[in-house]
Every structure is written in C-alpha cells, then in structure tokens.
Amino acid sequence: MKAVWYDAVGPAAQVLRFGERPEPWPQAGEVRVRLATSGVNPSDVKNRSGARGPMTLPFQIPHSDGAGVIDAVGTGVPGARVGTRVYVWNAAWRRSLGTAAQFVCLPADQAVALPDAMDFAGAACLGIPAMTAAHALFCDGDIAGQTVFVTGGAGAVGELAIQLARWAGARVVATVSNAAKAEVARAAGAHHVIDYRSEDVVEAVRGHIGSAGVDRVIEVEFGGNLPITTRIIRPGAVIATYGSMAVPTPELPFYPLMFANATVRMLLVYLLGPADRARAVERLAAAMEAGALNPRIALRVPLKDTARAHDAVESGSLIGNTVIDIG
C-alpha cells in the first residue's frame, strides 16, 4: 500500500518518506479501513519533530485521525460492518500504524459510523479536534442556557466548540487575535467575539454579558489566560483546558479559584475513558445529523505531499484544519 512514514524524528522534509508499506490485515476484534482522508493535527507534527521526545517504536505511519470505508473485519466483528463509512480515532496513539496510508487496521470500536451528513474531509477532523471540543463542553452534562467562553475561537478546537455550544443552546463568547479570525468565530456562531490584542477582555466580557460571569471556559491557553479567567467566571464555573503552551508551568491562583468554587478539568483526548468517549461520540453524531458541525478545511494535499502539510501546520499560519487526500 502507499503510505508515509518516518523512522527518526526531525524536520518533515528530511524524515518523512513516501512509498510502499506492507498492506495490513485485521486481527481478532479489528476492522480494516480503506482510508479516503487523513487529518494532520499539531500533536502529529510535534511527535514527528521530536518535540515530545524520542521515538519509542521502530517506525511510525503518522496521524491519529482519518476517514474511509471498512473493507475487511477480523474474527469476532460482524461482517455487516464491511462497507460502512467511518471515521477513526487514536490510530497512531502508541501504535505504528496511523492514517497516512491507504489502509489502517485498528480495534473495531475505534472506527465510528459516519453520518451521511459529513463528508470524508470533515470526518478527518473529528477524532482529535471535535472530540476535544465535545468532551470539554459536555463532560459535566447539558449546557443549554449557559454562557460559554471559548478562547482561540478560530482554532481547530475552538471553532468546533463554538458550533457545538450554539447547537446545544448555549450563549457563546469567544476570543481571537485578529479580524480574519473574528470572522471565522462569528461564522461558527459566536454571539460575541473579542480581539484580545486590541480589547480589554475582562471589560469586554462584562460589557457583553454583565457582571454575573461565565459558566464554562473552553481554554486553549490555561496558564497565559488565568489572570483573565479568574475575573470572568461565576461561582461554580468549570474551566476545561486542553493546552497551556505559552505558560506550561503556570502558578495557580488558588484563592480566586477556590472562592469561585471553580472546577479545573485537564483534558487529553487520547486518554478518554470508555464512558466519556461514548458520550462524545453520541454528541458528535447528533450534531452532524443536525448539520451543526462543519469543520473548516484550510489545506488539502495528496498523500505524497504530507511533508508540506506538516510544515503548514507547524507554521501556525493556517486558519482551519489540514487534510490529506489518500487517493
């Protein structure tokens, strides 16, 4: 099969190889997916670059997200699943065989039936960005009637969090860093958009929603935004955070958080337990069926140009997701 892989970490153009790999066959409890698309996420780029440490496997076909059609099943998996359109999650998590290939085999529950309302390009954005957004929003239950504050509202996770929060009946306030990103957040459904580089975020939030504060924060930069977050949350608020790159070792303001009776949730989508994963899958399916989930695709390239896709993601210049067309 055609695939992209690396056996040493480093710059994309130097370590990513395109060529033939052995075609996998499903073992017991597995399905094989003939892939149409593969999603490139920042975590894939960091793993390939070595930013997350040395390799622990002899080779790596990258990317955890992708979509396609089940074309074979292992023993114990109903044959009726053959021909099902699916998206996959955690394909490359602690495994050599990711989605930057024509085929991938993985446990049957990691291939999720894909509603007709979602195409394969959008489906390649579900496993990490959309599931992160869904878990961050709904891991404590329904959010109808709540005020949700989304930082990085034009990011891959942030934009989908806005879409899902609007679909779920929440009022959404989002932050962005420029006018182009503000348009993305508004198009996703944010009721109020704040440019944190040109506005006082705390005053802007209070101007939009009053002094009561927000119920839930979907946070891309936990440490860097704490001085703002602690001033805009209402009593009992939840801060659901999936990143803190600018301030990776934040100093926790204990008393402001304690006196707000706040909950801080650290999220790593790769490690969701079965119950949390099932809830996220269910929410995403309902949102897709309603036509409420529309991942923005910023770049699509063929499999042979995977290195270019990695460089684009690494540059941080894209507004939206990057998808590989397998062909």
KOLTIRO-535162 format. One record per residue (C-alpha): residue in three letters; residue number from 1; x, y, z. Coordinates in steps of 0.25 Angstrom, whole numbers, plus 5000, padded with zeros to 4 digits. Last residue first. Layout:
<nodes>
[node 'ALA'; NUM; [X; Y; Z]],
...
</nodes>
This chain:
<nodes>
[node 'GLY'; 327; [4975; 5035; 4987]],
[node 'ILE'; 326; [4979; 5038; 5001]],
[node 'ASP'; 325; [4975; 5052; 5002]],
[node 'ILE'; 324; [4982; 5058; 5014]],
[node 'VAL'; 323; [4974; 5069; 5022]],
[node 'THR'; 322; [4979; 5081; 5029]],
[node 'ASN'; 321; [4969; 5088; 5039]],
[node 'GLY'; 320; [4966; 5103; 5040]],
[node 'ILE'; 319; [4972; 5116; 5040]],
[node 'LEU'; 318; [4986; 5113; 5035]],
[node 'SER'; 317; [4999; 5121; 5039]],
[node 'GLY'; 316; [5003; 5112; 5051]],
[node 'SER'; 315; [5016; 5109; 5043]],
[node 'GLU'; 314; [5016; 5095; 5049]],
[node 'VAL'; 313; [5002; 5092; 5042]],
[node 'ALA'; 312; [5008; 5097; 5028]],
[node 'ASP'; 311; [5021; 5089; 5030]],
[node 'HIS'; 310; [5013; 5077; 5033]],
[node 'ALA'; 309; [5004; 5078; 5021]],
[node 'ARG'; 308; [5017; 5080; 5012]],
[node 'ALA'; 307; [5023; 5067; 5018]],
[node 'THR'; 306; [5010; 5060; 5014]],
[node 'ASP'; 305; [5011; 5064; 5000]],
[node 'LYS'; 304; [5011; 5049; 4995]],
[node 'LEU'; 303; [4998; 5047; 5002]],
[node 'PRO'; 302; [4991; 5058; 4993]],
[node 'VAL'; 301; [4988; 5072; 4999]],
[node 'ARG'; 300; [4977; 5079; 5006]],
[node 'LEU'; 299; [4978; 5092; 5013]],
[node 'ALA'; 298; [4969; 5101; 5022]],
[node 'ILE'; 297; [4958; 5092; 5024]],
[node 'ARG'; 296; [4947; 5097; 5033]],
[node 'PRO'; 295; [4940; 5087; 5041]],
[node 'ASN'; 294; [4925; 5088; 5040]],
[node 'LEU'; 293; [4916; 5082; 5051]],
[node 'ALA'; 292; [4902; 5087; 5052]],
[node 'GLY'; 291; [4896; 5079; 5041]],
[node 'ALA'; 290; [4886; 5073; 5050]],
[node 'GLU'; 289; [4891; 5059; 5047]],
[node 'MET'; 288; [4905; 5064; 5050]],
[node 'ALA'; 287; [4901; 5070; 5063]],
[node 'ALA'; 286; [4895; 5057; 5067]],
[node 'ALA'; 285; [4907; 5048; 5063]],
[node 'LEU'; 284; [4916; 5058; 5071]],
[node 'ARG'; 283; [4908; 5057; 5083]],
[node 'GLU'; 282; [4908; 5042; 5083]],
[node 'VAL'; 281; [4923; 5041; 5080]],
[node 'ALA'; 280; [4926; 5050; 5092]],
[node 'ARG'; 279; [4917; 5042; 5101]],
[node 'ALA'; 278; [4923; 5029; 5097]],
[node 'ARG'; 277; [4937; 5034; 5099]],
[node 'ASP'; 276; [4934; 5039; 5113]],
[node 'ALA'; 275; [4928; 5025; 5116]],
[node 'PRO'; 274; [4940; 5018; 5110]],
[node 'GLY'; 273; [4951; 5026; 5117]],
[node 'LEU'; 272; [4957; 5038; 5109]],
[node 'LEU'; 271; [4972; 5036; 5109]],
[node 'TYR'; 270; [4975; 5041; 5095]],
[node 'VAL'; 269; [4966; 5054; 5097]],
[node 'LEU'; 268; [4975; 5059; 5108]],
[node 'LEU'; 267; [4967; 5069; 5116]],
[node 'MET'; 266; [4970; 5076; 5129]],
[node 'ARG'; 265; [4958; 5080; 5136]],
[node 'VAL'; 264; [4958; 5092; 5146]],
[node 'THR'; 263; [4946; 5093; 5155]],
[node 'ALA'; 262; [4942; 5106; 5161]],
[node 'ASN'; 261; [4936; 5109; 5175]],
[node 'ALA'; 260; [4939; 5124; 5171]],
[node 'PHE'; 259; [4945; 5126; 5185]],
[node 'MET'; 258; [4954; 5114; 5182]],
[node 'LEU'; 257; [4958; 5119; 5168]],
[node 'PRO'; 256; [4962; 5133; 5174]],
[node 'TYR'; 255; [4969; 5126; 5185]],
[node 'PHE'; 254; [4977; 5116; 5178]],
[node 'PRO'; 253; [4983; 5125; 5167]],
[node 'LEU'; 252; [4991; 5114; 5161]],
[node 'GLU'; 251; [5005; 5118; 5156]],
[node 'PRO'; 250; [5006; 5112; 5142]],
[node 'THR'; 249; [5016; 5102; 5137]],
[node 'PRO'; 248; [5014; 5102; 5122]],
[node 'VAL'; 247; [5012; 5117; 5121]],
[node 'ALA'; 246; [5011; 5119; 5106]],
[node 'MET'; 245; [5007; 5105; 5102]],
[node 'SER'; 244; [4996; 5103; 5112]],
[node 'GLY'; 243; [4986; 5094; 5105]],
[node 'TYR'; 242; [4974; 5085; 5107]],
[node 'THR'; 241; [4966; 5093; 5117]],
[node 'ALA'; 240; [4952; 5091; 5123]],
[node 'ILE'; 239; [4950; 5103; 5133]],
[node 'VAL'; 238; [4937; 5100; 5140]],
[node 'ALA'; 237; [4929; 5110; 5147]],
[node 'GLY'; 236; [4922; 5108; 5161]],
[node 'PRO'; 235; [4922; 5123; 5165]],
[node 'ARG'; 234; [4923; 5131; 5152]],
[node 'ILE'; 233; [4936; 5132; 5144]],
[node 'ILE'; 232; [4941; 5146; 5138]],
[node 'ARG'; 231; [4952; 5150; 5147]],
[node 'THR'; 230; [4959; 5137; 5149]],
[node 'THR'; 229; [4959; 5135; 5134]],
[node 'ILE'; 228; [4966; 5148; 5131]],
[node 'PRO'; 227; [4978; 5146; 5140]],
[node 'LEU'; 226; [4978; 5131; 5137]],
[node 'ASN'; 225; [4979; 5133; 5122]],
[node 'GLY'; 224; [4994; 5130; 5120]],
[node 'GLY'; 223; [4994; 5118; 5129]],
[node 'PHE'; 222; [4982; 5111; 5122]],
[node 'GLU'; 221; [4984; 5114; 5108]],
[node 'VAL'; 220; [4974; 5107; 5099]],
[node 'GLU'; 219; [4962; 5108; 5109]],
[node 'ILE'; 218; [4948; 5105; 5107]],
[node 'VAL'; 217; [4942; 5113; 5119]],
[node 'ARG'; 216; [4929; 5109; 5125]],
[node 'ASP'; 215; [4918; 5117; 5133]],
[node 'VAL'; 214; [4922; 5131; 5130]],
[node 'GLY'; 213; [4921; 5143; 5139]],
[node 'ALA'; 212; [4910; 5150; 5146]],
[node 'SER'; 211; [4916; 5164; 5143]],
[node 'GLY'; 210; [4908; 5167; 5130]],
[node 'ILE'; 209; [4908; 5158; 5118]],
[node 'HIS'; 208; [4914; 5167; 5106]],
[node 'GLY'; 207; [4920; 5178; 5114]],
[node 'ARG'; 206; [4925; 5169; 5125]],
[node 'VAL'; 205; [4932; 5161; 5114]],
[node 'ALA'; 204; [4938; 5173; 5108]],
[node 'GLU'; 203; [4943; 5178; 5121]],
[node 'VAL'; 202; [4950; 5165; 5124]],
[node 'VAL'; 201; [4956; 5164; 5110]],
[node 'ASP'; 200; [4962; 5178; 5110]],
[node 'GLU'; 199; [4962; 5180; 5095]],
[node 'SER'; 198; [4973; 5181; 5084]],
[node 'ARG'; 197; [4980; 5168; 5085]],
[node 'TYR'; 196; [4969; 5160; 5092]],
[node 'ASP'; 195; [4960; 5163; 5080]],
[node 'ILE'; 194; [4946; 5159; 5086]],
[node 'VAL'; 193; [4935; 5152; 5078]],
[node 'HIS'; 192; [4921; 5152; 5084]],
[node 'HIS'; 191; [4909; 5143; 5079]],
[node 'ALA'; 190; [4919; 5132; 5074]],
[node 'GLY'; 189; [4912; 5124; 5063]],
[node 'ALA'; 188; [4923; 5118; 5054]],
[node 'ALA'; 187; [4922; 5130; 5045]],
[node 'ARG'; 186; [4925; 5139; 5056]],
[node 'ALA'; 185; [4938; 5131; 5060]],
[node 'VAL'; 184; [4943; 5131; 5046]],
[node 'GLU'; 183; [4940; 5146; 5044]],
[node 'ALA'; 182; [4948; 5149; 5057]],
[node 'LYS'; 181; [4959; 5140; 5052]],
[node 'ALA'; 180; [4961; 5150; 5040]],
[node 'ALA'; 179; [4960; 5162; 5049]],
[node 'ASN'; 178; [4971; 5158; 5058]],
[node 'SER'; 177; [4975; 5150; 5071]],
[node 'VAL'; 176; [4962; 5143; 5075]],
[node 'THR'; 175; [4953; 5142; 5087]],
[node 'ALA'; 174; [4940; 5135; 5088]],
[node 'VAL'; 173; [4927; 5138; 5095]],
[node 'VAL'; 172; [4916; 5128; 5093]],
[node 'ARG'; 171; [4902; 5127; 5099]],
[node 'ALA'; 170; [4898; 5112; 5100]],
[node 'GLY'; 169; [4887; 5104; 5093]],
[node 'ALA'; 168; [4894; 5091; 5089]],
[node 'TRP'; 167; [4895; 5095; 5075]],
[node 'ARG'; 166; [4902; 5108; 5079]],
[node 'ALA'; 165; [4911; 5101; 5088]],
[node 'LEU'; 164; [4915; 5091; 5077]],
[node 'GLN'; 163; [4918; 5101; 5067]],
[node 'ILE'; 162; [4926; 5109; 5077]],
[node 'ALA'; 161; [4934; 5097; 5081]],
[node 'LEU'; 160; [4936; 5094; 5067]],
[node 'GLU'; 159; [4943; 5107; 5065]],
[node 'GLY'; 158; [4951; 5106; 5077]],
[node 'VAL'; 157; [4956; 5092; 5074]],
[node 'ALA'; 156; [4962; 5095; 5061]],
[node 'GLY'; 155; [4965; 5110; 5065]],
[node 'ALA'; 154; [4957; 5122; 5061]],
[node 'GLY'; 153; [4951; 5123; 5075]],
[node 'GLY'; 152; [4964; 5123; 5082]],
[node 'THR'; 151; [4958; 5124; 5096]],
[node 'VAL'; 150; [4943; 5120; 5097]],
[node 'PHE'; 149; [4935; 5125; 5108]],
[node 'VAL'; 148; [4922; 5118; 5110]],
[node 'THR'; 147; [4909; 5125; 5116]],
[node 'GLN'; 146; [4899; 5114; 5120]],
[node 'GLY'; 145; [4885; 5113; 5115]],
[node 'ALA'; 144; [4887; 5099; 5110]],
[node 'ILE'; 143; [4900; 5093; 5115]],
[node 'ASP'; 142; [4896; 5079; 5117]],
[node 'GLY'; 141; [4905; 5070; 5125]],
[node 'ASP'; 140; [4918; 5071; 5132]],
[node 'CYS'; 139; [4926; 5065; 5121]],
[node 'PHE'; 138; [4918; 5073; 5111]],
[node 'LEU'; 137; [4927; 5085; 5106]],
[node 'ALA'; 136; [4941; 5080; 5108]],
[node 'HIS'; 135; [4937; 5066; 5103]],
[node 'ALA'; 134; [4931; 5071; 5091]],
[node 'ALA'; 133; [4942; 5081; 5088]],
[node 'THR'; 132; [4953; 5070; 5090]],
[node 'MET'; 131; [4944; 5060; 5081]],
[node 'ALA'; 130; [4944; 5071; 5070]],
[node 'PRO'; 129; [4958; 5074; 5069]],
[node 'ILE'; 128; [4964; 5060; 5072]],
[node 'GLY'; 127; [4956; 5049; 5065]],
[node 'LEU'; 126; [4947; 5058; 5057]],
[node 'CYS'; 125; [4955; 5066; 5047]],
[node 'ALA'; 124; [4957; 5054; 5037]],
[node 'ALA'; 123; [4942; 5054; 5037]],
[node 'GLY'; 122; [4941; 5068; 5030]],
[node 'ALA'; 121; [4949; 5062; 5018]],
[node 'PHE'; 120; [4941; 5049; 5018]],
[node 'ASP'; 119; [4928; 5056; 5016]],
[node 'MET'; 118; [4918; 5058; 5028]],
[node 'ALA'; 117; [4903; 5058; 5026]],
[node 'ASP'; 116; [4903; 5043; 5022]],
[node 'PRO'; 115; [4906; 5040; 5037]],
[node 'LEU'; 114; [4919; 5033; 5040]],
[node 'ALA'; 113; [4920; 5020; 5047]],
[node 'VAL'; 112; [4931; 5020; 5057]],
[node 'ALA'; 111; [4944; 5012; 5055]],
[node 'GLN'; 110; [4951; 5012; 5068]],
[node 'ASP'; 109; [4941; 5002; 5074]],
[node 'ALA'; 108; [4946; 4992; 5064]],
[node 'PRO'; 107; [4961; 4992; 5069]],
[node 'LEU'; 106; [4970; 4996; 5058]],
[node 'CYS'; 105; [4975; 4993; 5044]],
[node 'VAL'; 104; [4979; 5004; 5034]],
[node 'PHE'; 103; [4979; 5005; 5019]],
[node 'GLN'; 102; [4983; 5015; 5008]],
[node 'ALA'; 101; [4993; 5021; 5017]],
[node 'ALA'; 100; [4995; 5034; 5026]],
[node 'THR'; 99; [4985; 5028; 5036]],
[node 'GLY'; 98; [4994; 5023; 5047]],
[node 'LEU'; 97; [5000; 5009; 5048]],
[node 'SER'; 96; [5012; 5009; 5058]],
[node 'ARG'; 95; [5003; 5009; 5070]],
[node 'ARG'; 94; [5004; 5017; 5084]],
[node 'TRP'; 93; [4993; 5026; 5078]],
[node 'ALA'; 92; [4994; 5025; 5063]],
[node 'ALA'; 91; [4980; 5021; 5060]],
[node 'ASN'; 90; [4975; 5029; 5073]],
[node 'TRP'; 89; [4961; 5032; 5066]],
[node 'VAL'; 88; [4955; 5027; 5053]],
[node 'TYR'; 87; [4944; 5032; 5044]],
[node 'VAL'; 86; [4934; 5022; 5037]],
[node 'ARG'; 85; [4926; 5019; 5025]],
[node 'THR'; 84; [4921; 5005; 5026]],
[node 'GLY'; 83; [4924; 4995; 5014]],
[node 'VAL'; 82; [4928; 4983; 5023]],
[node 'ARG'; 81; [4921; 4985; 5037]],
[node 'ALA'; 80; [4911; 4974; 5033]],
[node 'GLY'; 79; [4922; 4964; 5035]],
[node 'PRO'; 78; [4921; 4966; 5050]],
[node 'VAL'; 77; [4934; 4966; 5057]],
[node 'GLY'; 76; [4938; 4954; 5065]],
[node 'THR'; 75; [4949; 4950; 5055]],
[node 'GLY'; 74; [4955; 4961; 5048]],
[node 'VAL'; 73; [4948; 4971; 5038]],
[node 'ALA'; 72; [4950; 4975; 5024]],
[node 'ASP'; 71; [4947; 4987; 5015]],
[node 'ILE'; 70; [4942; 4998; 5025]],
[node 'VAL'; 69; [4941; 5011; 5018]],
[node 'GLY'; 68; [4948; 5024; 5020]],
[node 'ALA'; 67; [4952; 5034; 5030]],
[node 'GLY'; 66; [4964; 5039; 5037]],
[node 'ASP'; 65; [4970; 5044; 5050]],
[node 'SER'; 64; [4982; 5038; 5058]],
[node 'HIS'; 63; [4993; 5043; 5049]],
[node 'PRO'; 62; [5007; 5037; 5046]],
[node 'ILE'; 61; [5012; 5024; 5040]],
[node 'GLN'; 60; [5023; 5022; 5050]],
[node 'PHE'; 59; [5035; 5013; 5050]],
[node 'PRO'; 58; [5043; 5005; 5061]],
[node 'LEU'; 57; [5034; 5010; 5072]],
[node 'THR'; 56; [5038; 5018; 5084]],
[node 'MET'; 55; [5043; 5030; 5077]],
[node 'PRO'; 54; [5050; 5041; 5084]],
[node 'GLY'; 53; [5043; 5052; 5092]],
[node 'ARG'; 52; [5030; 5061; 5090]],
[node 'ALA'; 51; [5037; 5072; 5082]],
[node 'GLY'; 50; [5043; 5061; 5073]],
[node 'SER'; 49; [5038; 5067; 5060]],
[node 'ARG'; 48; [5029; 5055; 5057]],
[node 'ASN'; 47; [5023; 5055; 5070]],
[node 'LYS'; 46; [5021; 5070; 5070]],
[node 'VAL'; 45; [5015; 5070; 5056]],
[node 'ASP'; 44; [5005; 5059; 5060]],
[node 'SER'; 43; [5001; 5067; 5072]],
[node 'PRO'; 42; [4998; 5079; 5064]],
[node 'ASN'; 41; [4988; 5071; 5056]],
[node 'VAL'; 40; [4988; 5065; 5042]],
[node 'GLY'; 39; [4975; 5058; 5038]],
[node 'SER'; 38; [4975; 5047; 5028]],
[node 'THR'; 37; [4966; 5044; 5017]],
[node 'ALA'; 36; [4960; 5033; 5008]],
[node 'LEU'; 35; [4965; 5022; 5016]],
[node 'ARG'; 34; [4961; 5007; 5013]],
[node 'VAL'; 33; [4958; 5003; 5027]],
[node 'ARG'; 32; [4962; 4990; 5033]],
[node 'VAL'; 31; [4954; 4985; 5045]],
[node 'GLU'; 30; [4959; 4979; 5058]],
[node 'GLY'; 29; [4954; 4969; 5069]],
[node 'ALA'; 28; [4962; 4958; 5064]],
[node 'GLN'; 27; [4973; 4963; 5055]],
[node 'PRO'; 26; [4971; 4972; 5043]],
[node 'TRP'; 25; [4980; 4971; 5031]],
[node 'PRO'; 24; [4991; 4981; 5028]],
[node 'GLU'; 23; [4997; 4984; 5014]],
[node 'PRO'; 22; [5012; 4984; 5015]],
[node 'ARG'; 21; [5018; 4998; 5012]],
[node 'GLU'; 20; [5021; 5005; 4999]],
[node 'GLY'; 19; [5026; 5019; 4997]],
[node 'PHE'; 18; [5026; 5033; 5003]],
[node 'ARG'; 17; [5037; 5036; 5014]],
[node 'LEU'; 16; [5036; 5047; 5025]],
[node 'VAL'; 15; [5049; 5049; 5031]],
[node 'GLN'; 14; [5056; 5061; 5024]],
[node 'ALA'; 13; [5045; 5069; 5018]],
[node 'ALA'; 12; [5037; 5068; 5032]],
[node 'PRO'; 11; [5049; 5073; 5040]],
[node 'GLY'; 10; [5053; 5062; 5051]],
[node 'VAL'; 9; [5049; 5049; 5057]],
[node 'ALA'; 8; [5055; 5036; 5052]],
[node 'ASP'; 7; [5047; 5024; 5046]],
[node 'TYR'; 6; [5037; 5032; 5038]],
[node 'TRP'; 5; [5025; 5028; 5030]],
[node 'VAL'; 4; [5016; 5032; 5018]],
[node 'ALA'; 3; [5008; 5021; 5011]],
[node 'LYS'; 2; [5004; 5014; 4998]],
[node 'MET'; 1; [5000; 5000; 5000]],
</nodes>
